[in-house]
Amino acid sequence: MSTYQVPTMAEMAANSQTPEVLFWVGCAGSFDERYKAVTQAFVKILNKVGMSFAVLGPEEACTGDPARRAGNEFLFQMQAVANIQVMNAYEVKKVVTACPHCFNTIKNEYPALGGNYEVIHHSEFLQQLINEGKVTLQGGGEFKGKKITFHDSCYLGRANGVYEAPREVIKALDVELVEMKRCRTKGLCCGAGGAQMFKEPEPGKKDINIERTEEALATGASTIAVGCPFCLTMMTDGVKNKNREADVQVVDLAELLAKDMGI
């Protein structure tokens, strides 16, 4: 693994520096063993293109999204206000995050509490880097010529209308993008949104993530691309449920790009 630098806002402030963007890592990106690889892949890309960025590190707390979705408005406001105070103290202007839940909350729900920032999901950010020619793709690697399907995250797609950016990132690779029956505005939830991630599903005939995984497998794709930590977990569980781990992998857009860049 190549070395990579991850400066904190506190370190940069101590040196009278202001990064171009704040990389909001999120809970999954910080603590989930599988999803840490996505954080590392994205940081490698940022380092490779020479982007001036920083993280909050120990000063970053949960955005409060799960608390609000689960109905604990008091806890949400406590967490949100604490984060906004920290970000405003550093005069943060631009935020990039790989989590659609963090993206949606900071972009659409923090302004009412005094947190006004330009917020970009990492799929849009990666697309910008590709369009600007900052990312040099090798066009080969382990994904060359393979079929990839993209699963739309609820908070990225239907909630914020981001459909093309992740697909443009995938199309920039030498692969075949195949769509699921339900995609874009008609995309099906992975089953983890609305704080469902943290509880067992209600009794029923089939779990949502199994239904969604079946749709992904029906495309014949060997890779299921996602842009959300919840979706990554749910789709991975679905693939395991179908005993297809040997021939189908679930990966984040940042991992796809980092692998193609050879970093």
C-alpha positions as CSV (number, residue, x, y, z in Angstrom):
1,M,0.0,0.0,0.0
2,S,1.4,3.4,-1.0
3,T,1.8,6.0,1.7
4,Y,-0.7,8.8,1.8
5,Q,-1.1,12.0,3.8
6,V,-4.2,12.9,5.7
7,P,-3.8,16.3,7.4
8,T,-6.4,17.5,9.9
9,M,-8.1,20.9,10.0
10,A,-6.4,21.6,13.3
11,E,-2.9,20.9,11.9
12,M,-3.5,23.1,8.9
13,A,-5.0,25.9,11.0
14,A,-1.9,25.7,13.3
15,N,0.2,26.3,10.1
16,S,-2.1,29.1,9.0
17,Q,-3.3,27.0,6.1
18,T,-6.8,26.6,4.6
19,P,-7.5,23.5,2.6
20,E,-9.6,23.7,-0.5
21,V,-12.0,21.0,0.7
22,L,-12.9,19.3,3.9
23,F,-13.2,15.6,3.4
24,W,-16.0,14.4,5.7
25,V,-15.1,10.8,6.5
26,G,-18.3,9.8,8.3
27,C,-18.9,7.0,10.8
28,A,-18.6,4.1,8.3
29,G,-15.5,5.5,6.7
30,S,-13.9,5.8,10.1
31,F,-15.0,2.6,11.9
32,D,-16.3,0.0,9.5
33,E,-13.5,-2.4,8.6
34,R,-14.7,-2.9,5.0
35,Y,-15.5,0.7,4.4
36,K,-12.2,2.0,5.7
37,A,-10.7,0.7,2.3
38,V,-13.0,3.2,0.5
39,T,-11.7,6.1,2.7
40,Q,-8.2,5.0,1.9
41,A,-8.9,4.7,-1.8
42,F,-10.4,8.2,-1.9
43,V,-7.5,9.7,0.0
44,K,-5.0,8.1,-2.4
45,I,-6.8,9.7,-5.3
46,L,-6.8,13.1,-3.5
47,N,-3.1,12.8,-2.9
48,K,-2.4,11.6,-6.4
49,V,-4.1,14.7,-8.0
50,G,-2.5,17.0,-5.5
51,M,-5.8,18.2,-4.0
52,S,-5.5,20.5,-0.9
53,F,-7.8,18.8,1.6
54,A,-8.1,18.0,5.3
55,V,-10.2,16.0,7.7
56,L,-11.6,16.9,11.1
57,G,-10.3,13.8,12.7
58,P,-11.3,13.4,16.3
59,E,-13.3,16.7,16.0
60,E,-15.7,15.0,13.6
61,A,-18.9,13.4,15.1
62,C,-21.8,11.6,13.5
63,T,-23.9,14.0,11.4
64,G,-27.0,12.9,13.3
65,D,-28.7,11.4,10.2
66,P,-29.5,8.0,11.9
67,A,-30.8,9.8,15.0
68,R,-33.2,11.9,13.0
69,R,-34.4,9.1,10.8
70,A,-35.0,7.0,13.9
71,G,-37.1,9.8,15.4
72,N,-34.7,11.3,17.9
73,E,-34.8,14.9,16.8
74,F,-33.2,16.1,20.1
75,L,-30.1,14.0,19.5
76,F,-29.9,15.0,15.9
77,Q,-29.9,18.7,16.7
78,M,-27.2,18.2,19.4
79,Q,-24.9,16.4,17.0
80,A,-25.6,18.7,14.1
81,V,-25.0,21.9,16.1
82,A,-21.8,20.6,17.5
83,N,-20.5,19.7,14.0
84,I,-21.6,23.1,12.6
85,Q,-19.8,25.0,15.4
86,V,-16.6,23.1,14.6
87,M,-16.9,23.6,10.9
88,N,-17.8,27.3,11.2
89,A,-14.8,27.8,13.5
90,Y,-12.6,26.6,10.7
91,E,-14.5,28.7,8.2
92,V,-15.2,25.6,6.1
93,K,-16.6,26.5,2.6
94,K,-16.5,23.2,0.7
95,V,-17.3,19.7,1.9
96,V,-16.8,16.4,0.0
97,T,-18.0,13.1,1.4
98,A,-18.4,9.5,0.2
99,C,-21.5,8.9,2.2
100,P,-24.9,10.0,0.7
101,H,-26.4,10.1,4.2
102,C,-23.8,12.6,5.4
103,F,-24.0,14.4,2.0
104,N,-27.8,14.8,2.3
105,T,-27.8,15.9,5.9
106,I,-25.0,18.5,5.7
107,K,-26.3,19.8,2.3
108,N,-30.0,20.0,3.0
109,E,-30.5,19.9,6.8
110,Y,-27.5,21.8,8.3
111,P,-28.4,25.2,6.7
112,A,-31.5,25.5,9.0
113,L,-29.1,25.2,11.9
114,G,-26.6,27.7,10.6
115,G,-24.3,25.4,8.6
116,N,-24.1,26.6,5.0
117,Y,-21.5,24.9,2.9
118,E,-21.0,23.7,-0.7
119,V,-21.4,19.9,-0.3
120,I,-20.3,17.5,-3.0
121,H,-20.7,13.7,-3.1
122,H,-17.5,11.9,-4.0
123,S,-19.1,10.6,-7.3
124,E,-19.5,14.2,-8.5
125,F,-16.0,15.1,-7.2
126,L,-14.4,12.1,-9.0
127,Q,-16.3,13.0,-12.2
128,Q,-15.0,16.6,-12.0
129,L,-11.4,15.3,-11.6
130,I,-11.9,13.0,-14.7
131,N,-13.4,15.8,-16.7
132,E,-10.6,18.2,-15.8
133,G,-8.0,15.6,-16.9
134,K,-6.5,15.4,-13.4
135,V,-7.1,11.7,-13.1
136,T,-5.1,9.6,-15.6
137,L,-6.9,6.3,-16.2
138,Q,-5.0,3.3,-17.5
139,G,-8.1,1.7,-19.0
140,G,-7.0,-1.7,-18.0
141,G,-6.7,-3.5,-14.7
142,E,-8.9,-6.2,-13.3
143,F,-12.2,-4.5,-14.5
144,K,-11.2,-4.2,-18.2
145,G,-14.1,-5.3,-20.5
146,K,-16.1,-6.6,-17.6
147,K,-19.8,-5.9,-16.9
148,I,-20.5,-3.5,-14.1
149,T,-23.9,-2.5,-12.7
150,F,-24.5,0.5,-10.6
151,H,-26.9,0.6,-7.6
152,D,-28.4,4.0,-7.0
153,S,-28.4,5.1,-3.3
154,C,-31.7,6.6,-2.2
155,Y,-30.1,9.7,-0.7
156,L,-27.9,10.3,-3.7
157,G,-30.4,9.5,-6.4
158,R,-34.0,10.2,-5.6
159,A,-33.3,12.6,-2.7
160,N,-30.7,14.7,-4.5
161,G,-31.0,13.9,-8.2
162,V,-27.4,12.7,-8.6
163,Y,-27.6,9.9,-11.3
164,E,-25.2,10.7,-14.0
165,A,-22.0,11.4,-12.1
166,P,-21.4,7.9,-10.8
167,R,-22.3,6.4,-14.2
168,E,-19.8,8.8,-15.9
169,V,-17.1,7.6,-13.5
170,I,-17.8,4.0,-14.4
171,K,-18.0,4.8,-18.2
172,A,-14.6,6.4,-18.0
173,L,-13.2,2.9,-17.3
174,D,-12.9,0.4,-20.0
175,V,-16.0,-1.6,-18.9
176,E,-19.5,-2.3,-19.9
177,L,-22.1,-0.6,-17.7
178,V,-25.3,-2.6,-17.5
179,E,-28.4,-1.2,-15.8
180,M,-30.7,-3.0,-13.4
181,K,-34.4,-3.2,-14.2
182,R,-35.1,-0.6,-11.5
183,C,-32.6,2.2,-11.7
184,R,-32.2,6.0,-11.6
185,T,-35.6,7.5,-10.4
186,K,-37.1,4.0,-10.1
187,G,-34.1,2.6,-8.2
188,L,-34.9,0.2,-5.3
189,C,-33.5,0.9,-1.8
190,C,-30.8,-1.5,-0.5
191,G,-32.9,-1.8,2.7
192,A,-30.7,0.2,5.0
193,G,-32.0,3.7,4.7
194,G,-34.2,5.4,7.3
195,A,-32.0,4.0,10.2
196,Q,-33.1,0.4,9.1
197,M,-29.4,-0.3,9.0
198,F,-29.3,-0.6,12.8
199,K,-32.2,-2.9,13.4
200,E,-33.4,-6.3,12.3
201,P,-36.0,-6.3,9.4
202,E,-39.7,-6.8,10.2
203,P,-41.1,-10.3,9.3
204,G,-41.9,-10.7,5.7
205,K,-41.3,-12.9,2.7
206,K,-38.0,-11.5,1.6
207,D,-35.4,-8.9,2.8
208,I,-35.1,-5.9,0.5
209,N,-31.3,-6.3,0.1
210,I,-31.9,-9.9,-1.2
211,E,-34.5,-8.5,-3.7
212,R,-32.1,-5.8,-4.9
213,T,-29.1,-8.3,-5.1
214,E,-31.2,-10.6,-7.3
215,E,-31.8,-7.7,-9.7
216,A,-28.1,-6.9,-9.7
217,L,-27.1,-10.5,-10.4
218,A,-29.8,-10.7,-13.2
219,T,-27.7,-8.2,-15.2
220,G,-24.9,-10.7,-15.5
221,A,-22.5,-8.1,-14.0
222,S,-19.4,-9.4,-12.2
223,T,-19.1,-6.2,-10.2
224,I,-21.8,-4.2,-8.4
225,A,-20.7,-0.6,-8.0
226,V,-22.0,1.5,-5.2
227,G,-21.5,5.0,-3.8
228,C,-22.7,4.5,-0.2
229,P,-21.4,2.6,2.8
230,F,-24.9,1.3,3.8
231,C,-25.5,0.1,0.2
232,L,-22.0,-1.6,0.2
233,T,-22.9,-3.6,3.4
234,M,-26.3,-4.5,2.2
235,M,-25.4,-5.6,-1.3
236,T,-22.3,-7.5,0.0
237,D,-24.6,-9.4,2.4
238,G,-27.0,-10.1,-0.5
239,V,-24.2,-11.5,-2.6
240,K,-23.1,-13.7,0.4
241,N,-26.7,-14.9,0.8
242,K,-26.7,-16.0,-2.8
243,N,-23.2,-17.7,-2.4
244,R,-21.8,-15.6,-5.2
245,E,-18.8,-14.0,-3.4
246,A,-16.4,-16.1,-5.6
247,D,-17.5,-14.4,-8.9
248,V,-19.3,-11.2,-7.9
249,Q,-17.7,-8.3,-6.0
250,V,-19.3,-5.2,-4.5
251,V,-17.0,-2.1,-4.7
252,D,-17.3,1.6,-4.2
253,L,-16.6,4.1,-7.0
254,A,-13.5,5.3,-5.3
255,E,-12.1,1.8,-5.2
256,L,-12.9,1.3,-8.9
257,L,-11.0,4.4,-9.8
258,A,-8.1,3.9,-7.5
259,K,-7.5,0.4,-8.9
260,D,-7.7,1.6,-12.5
261,M,-5.2,4.4,-11.6
262,G,-2.9,1.7,-10.2
263,I,-2.7,3.3,-6.7
